Every structure is written in C-alpha cells, then in structure tokens.
C-alpha cells in the first residue's frame, strides 16, 4: 500500500520573498534556487515531525504566525554562537532527553525552533 514517507516541505506567504531568502542565506546559511532543500539523511535514527498544536497555544509566541519552523542543527552551541555574532536574539533554550532546543525569530517574525537531536526517534 502506498504511504506518506515524510515531510515534503513547508510553504508560506511573506511580503518580500527576496528579503526573506536573503535573511535565511545570510543569517542561517541556507539557500536554494527554489527554496531551501534538505536532502534525506542516511541516519536511520533521524526523524522529522508534523505536530498540530491547540489553537490557544502560546508555544509559537512571540510570533503572530499560526505555525513555527523547526530546523535541525548538528551543534546547537556552535550555531547559536554564530547567530549571536550576527546580532540575532536567542529567545530561549531548553534541553530534553530527546534533544536540545533554542528559539529565534526570522526577519518576518516567524518563530524558528532550532533542534539538536539526541538519541533515536521516540517509541
């Protein structure tokens, strides 16, 4: 039987596409002609997640967007050092048994959750 194999992308509207693409390129170091492409890793322990949240959640705050972007990083501390050197405000940090997290806002006010995975996918 055919099945879904993973997240194919995240598509959203912004006022100035070029400005947003430049911010992701210059601040986060990711870019692409048709958007940012993340090739599937060969890591069998790696995973992506699609999670609905209750409408009244404040987890995406201070963003007013109805969504949040989660980006995987391989070295959260090193990545945050680079961001703070570029003047990006880190909104918070949290370590859990399954990963280490930090949050920032992009140039459009969209909250980005940076995630360094620890261990395999939860059962």
N, C-alpha and C positions, 0 to 999 in steps of 0.2 A: 504494500500500500504506500502511496506517495505520502510524504510528510514534510513538515517545516523543519529545516536544518539549522536555522539560526537567524539572527537579526541581519537584515539586508541593508539597512541604512536608517538614517534619521533625517527627515526633510522638514524645513520650517521656513517661515517668511521673515525677512528683515527689510528695513527701509533702504539700506545701501549695501548691496552684495559685495562690491569691491572692498569697501571699508571692513566688512566682517571677514572676508577672505584674507585681507592684509593683517588683521589682528591675529587670526589663528596662525598665519605664517610667521609673523614677526615675534609674537609673544609665546605661542606654544610650539612653534617649529614644525607645524604640519600643514601640508598644502596638497593641491592636486588640481588638474585642469577641469575636471567635472565634479569637484568636491574632494574631500579627503577620503582616501581609500586605506583600509586596514586589512591587509591580507590575512586569511585564516592562519593561525599559528599551528604548528605541528604538536603543540603541547596538549596531550590528552587530558590534563588536569585543568586547563584553561576553560573558561566559560563566559558567555555573555548572558545578560538577564533582561527580561522585559517585565516590569512590575507596575501594576496600577496602584495608585495611592488614593485615599479618600479625598473627596473634594475639599474638605476643610483642613487638610494637612498644612502645616507651616514648614515642612521639610524643605520646600523649594525657596523659602524666603532667604534673603530679601527680594529675590526676583519676583516679578509680577507674572512671569510666563507660566503657562499651565503644564510645563514639562521641565525636566532637568536633564542635562547630558552627563553621562558617566564615562570618563576616559581612563583606560588602564595605563599605568606607568610602571616601569621596571625598577625605579629608585625614587620613591616619594621625596625623601630628604633632599637628594640632589636636584630633583626637578623643582622643588619649592625654592631652593637657593637661587636657581636661575630666574624664577618668576619674581622673587622679591628684588633681585638686582635690576629687573626691568620695571620696578615700581608697581607690580601687581599686589593688591591687598589679599592676604590669605584670611578668609572669613572664619576658619576654624579647622581643627584637626581632631581625629579620633582613631584609636587603634582598637580593633576587634580581633577575635581569634581567627577569622577568615580573611582579614585584610586591614590595611592602614588607609585612612581616608583624609582628604583635605578638600576645602571648598573655596572657589573663587567665582567672580562674575566675569563674563566676557564683555566686549565693548557694547553689546546690545542689552546688557542687563540680564542675560541668561545665566543661571547658576550652573557651574560645572563642578562635578564631583570627580576628584582625582583618586584613583584606587590602585593600590599596590596589593595584588592578590597574595594571600598566604595560604598554602595548602591547596587541596583539591576542591572540587565542587561539593556543596553540601548534599547530604543524602536526601 
